[in-house]
Amino acid sequence: MRKSRLLSIALALLLPVLASAQQLTVSAAASLTDAFQELGPRFAATQPGTIVRFNFAASGTLLTQIAQGAPVDVFASADQETMDRAVAQKLVLPDTRVNFAANSLVLIEPGKGGPALKSLQDLTGDSVKKIAIGKVATVPVGRYTQEALQAANLWDVLQPKFVQADSVRQALDYVSRGETEAGFVYRTDAAIMKDKVKIVLTVGGHTPVTYPVAVVSDSREQALAKDFVKFLTSPAAQQVLAKYGFGKP
């Protein structure tokens, strides 16, 4: 009885604290997963009583969720096009939009047993049966890949080999498990699996990979959301992003 009573008292004391806590929900591109998971607690430490929750997925998928009413405070995309759509649909506050990071598109192959690729042209060879790419409609890395391969006149000829991924992390997984002989991901993604994938080359011929962030229009924590956006451009946050391989926008 005494233990039960003590537990009841503890819960009674804790509930007001939980009720007063501010919760910030951030929907962010899958490629930001590792960096943001480190940044979340750092931001929360500057805002006593704040809880930061993340939702990671392909930028296009996140935009659809927000459009359908998902309770989100901050949206961070891996491309400008998706954020442009968010602005056009009035889903984010345009005056809060800012670029906070940059990345590079790379061609990768499995770390062991790969086809020893040296160029994009090598993807047309018989040693490459499957190529992991993000879905062009929803995954920014897929659009960057399409631009690059079209510039190299390889998009049409390689299409039969494409394995569509729901996010850049899924494309990375396909290659790391040897389910495809090659794939296109961001340099930061390849870095977290450097023991399982090999970077063949940095791919050019596409729109620069920059990451915009903005406060969601329907956010119930707009002041806190604005603080998080501002935090991402701070020296402390930029240092963490650089640690994970992101460049300055």
TIDONU-727464 format. One line per 8 residues: number of its first residue (from 1); for each residue x, y, z of C-alpha. Coordinates in nm, 3 decimals, padded with zeros to 5 digits. Layout:
# residues N
NUM) X:Y:Z  ...
END
This chain:
# residues 249
1) 00.000:00.000:00.000  00.282:00.237:00.092  00.458:00.182:-00.244  00.134:00.239:-00.431  00.072:00.558:-00.236  00.424:00.685:-00.304  00.381:00.612:-00.675  00.054:00.805:-00.681
9) 00.220:01.102:-00.514  00.511:01.089:-00.761  00.274:01.082:-01.058  00.072:01.368:-00.914  00.389:01.575:-00.889  00.505:01.477:-01.238  00.184:01.539:-01.431  00.188:01.920:-01.397
17) 00.547:01.920:-01.525  00.454:01.712:-01.828  00.148:01.924:-01.890  00.356:02.242:-01.892  00.625:02.102:-02.123  00.642:02.249:-02.471  00.657:01.991:-02.747  00.813:02.078:-03.081
25) 00.753:01.841:-03.373  01.002:01.862:-03.658  00.946:01.684:-03.990  01.283:01.649:-04.160  01.433:01.486:-04.468  01.562:01.134:-04.406  01.921:01.236:-04.478  01.912:01.465:-04.172
33) 01.832:01.181:-03.929  02.167:01.141:-03.754  02.254:01.510:-03.737  01.909:01.615:-03.612  01.899:01.342:-03.349  02.208:01.503:-03.200  02.080:01.857:-03.249  01.742:01.790:-03.083
41) 01.872:01.751:-02.726  02.110:02.044:-02.775  01.824:02.271:-02.874  01.605:02.140:-02.591  01.883:02.226:-02.345  01.848:02.591:-02.448  01.472:02.582:-02.393  01.393:02.442:-02.045
49) 01.084:02.223:-02.043  01.095:02.161:-02.418  01.058:01.821:-02.580  01.172:01.788:-02.943  01.023:01.508:-03.152  01.130:01.419:-03.505  00.956:01.263:-03.800  01.203:01.154:-04.071
57) 01.100:01.054:-04.423  01.132:01.162:-04.786  01.067:01.536:-04.822  00.771:01.484:-05.056  00.612:01.236:-04.815  00.649:01.481:-04.529  00.490:01.759:-04.733  00.190:01.536:-04.806
65) 00.154:01.459:-04.435  00.157:01.829:-04.349  -00.097:01.903:-04.622  -00.323:01.635:-04.474  -00.314:01.801:-04.134  -00.031:01.627:-03.950  00.056:01.829:-03.635  00.400:01.961:-03.735
73) 00.583:02.274:-03.623  00.894:02.280:-03.843  00.957:02.140:-04.192  01.312:02.077:-04.320  01.343:01.963:-04.681  01.634:01.821:-04.879  01.553:02.039:-05.179  01.416:02.376:-05.277
81) 01.144:02.238:-05.504  00.955:02.067:-05.222  00.977:02.377:-05.004  00.857:02.587:-05.298  00.547:02.366:-05.310  00.499:02.409:-04.937  00.507:02.788:-04.981  00.271:02.775:-05.280
89) 00.024:02.566:-05.076  00.060:02.809:-04.784  00.171:02.525:-04.557  00.473:02.716:-04.422  00.544:03.076:-04.330  00.754:03.217:-04.619  00.930:03.477:-04.406  01.074:03.205:-04.181
97) 01.232:03.009:-04.467  01.610:02.982:-04.458  01.877:02.756:-04.607  02.087:02.588:-04.339  02.290:02.308:-04.505  02.429:02.171:-04.830  02.520:01.824:-04.953  02.661:01.632:-05.250
105) 02.517:01.359:-05.470  02.737:01.050:-05.496  02.735:00.720:-05.681  02.798:00.424:-05.450  02.849:00.049:-05.479  02.871:-00.228:-05.216  03.189:-00.214:-05.010  03.264:-00.576:-05.091
113) 03.189:-00.761:-05.412  03.090:-00.448:-05.604  03.138:-00.413:-05.979  03.437:-00.177:-05.938  03.269:00.114:-06.113  03.474:00.411:-06.224  03.226:00.628:-06.412  02.856:00.682:-06.475
121) 02.900:00.518:-06.813  02.999:00.196:-06.637  02.641:00.168:-06.513  02.539:00.056:-06.863  02.760:-00.255:-06.837  02.638:-00.608:-06.778  02.792:-00.617:-06.430  02.524:-00.376:-06.311
129) 02.179:-00.534:-06.297  02.008:-00.301:-06.048  02.057:00.064:-05.948  01.892:00.211:-05.637  01.744:00.558:-05.683  01.493:00.764:-05.490  01.143:00.793:-05.631  01.146:01.107:-05.843
137) 00.797:01.216:-05.739  00.864:01.226:-05.365  01.237:01.181:-05.294  01.464:01.479:-05.372  01.773:01.260:-05.423  01.578:01.092:-05.703  01.525:01.424:-05.879  01.890:01.519:-05.841
145) 01.979:01.178:-05.986  01.743:01.224:-06.279  01.893:01.565:-06.359  02.247:01.425:-06.348  02.173:01.121:-06.561  01.978:01.325:-06.814  02.274:01.561:-06.841  02.493:01.256:-06.910
153) 02.239:01.117:-07.162  02.200:00.803:-06.950  01.856:00.839:-06.792  01.656:00.659:-07.060  01.902:00.376:-07.117  01.936:00.302:-06.744  01.567:00.316:-06.649  01.512:-00.063:-06.680
161) 01.774:-00.112:-06.405  01.623:00.129:-06.153  01.501:00.004:-05.813  01.277:00.274:-05.669  01.340:00.370:-05.306  01.098:00.550:-05.073  01.382:00.755:-04.921  01.754:00.812:-04.960
169) 01.813:00.587:-04.659  01.628:00.303:-04.830  01.846:00.348:-05.140  02.150:00.332:-04.911  02.021:00.012:-04.750  01.968:-00.156:-05.088  02.333:-00.098:-05.179  02.474:-00.177:-04.834
177) 02.299:-00.515:-04.836  02.419:-00.591:-05.188  02.064:-00.598:-05.323  02.170:-00.357:-05.598  02.510:-00.317:-05.760  02.494:00.062:-05.742  02.291:00.350:-05.608  02.267:00.727:-05.576
185) 02.267:00.885:-05.230  02.404:01.191:-05.054  02.764:01.195:-04.938  02.648:01.225:-04.576  02.446:00.902:-04.608  02.737:00.711:-04.759  02.956:00.831:-04.472  02.744:00.662:-04.205
193) 02.792:00.325:-04.378  03.150:00.363:-04.498  03.220:00.009:-04.386  02.945:-00.129:-04.612  02.941:00.100:-04.917  03.206:00.261:-05.132  03.178:00.603:-05.292  03.262:00.569:-05.661
201) 03.242:00.938:-05.750  03.076:01.269:-05.675  02.805:01.331:-05.934  02.758:01.666:-06.108  02.514:01.801:-06.363  02.227:01.870:-06.122  02.076:02.149:-05.916  02.287:02.225:-05.607
209) 02.177:02.019:-05.305  02.065:02.270:-05.043  01.837:02.226:-04.743  01.569:02.485:-04.657  01.372:02.492:-04.332  01.059:02.685:-04.237  00.793:02.713:-03.969  00.469:02.531:-04.051
217) 00.173:02.770:-04.083  -00.054:02.570:-03.851  00.210:02.527:-03.580  00.079:02.579:-03.227  00.433:02.655:-03.112  00.535:02.918:-03.366  00.766:03.110:-03.132  00.950:02.791:-03.035
225) 00.955:02.677:-03.398  01.114:03.007:-03.503  01.375:02.958:-03.233  01.458:02.613:-03.372  01.494:02.749:-03.725  01.725:03.020:-03.594  01.919:02.760:-03.395  01.998:02.562:-03.713
233) 02.201:02.852:-03.848  02.392:02.907:-03.523  02.764:02.821:-03.500  02.688:02.538:-03.254  02.437:02.371:-03.487  02.653:02.428:-03.794  02.940:02.254:-03.616  02.725:01.946:-03.560
241) 02.604:01.948:-03.921  02.964:01.973:-04.040  03.052:01.676:-03.820  02.806:01.468:-04.023  02.944:01.594:-04.353  02.700:01.873:-04.437  02.833:02.191:-04.591  02.718:02.547:-04.551
249) 02.441:02.655:-04.792
END
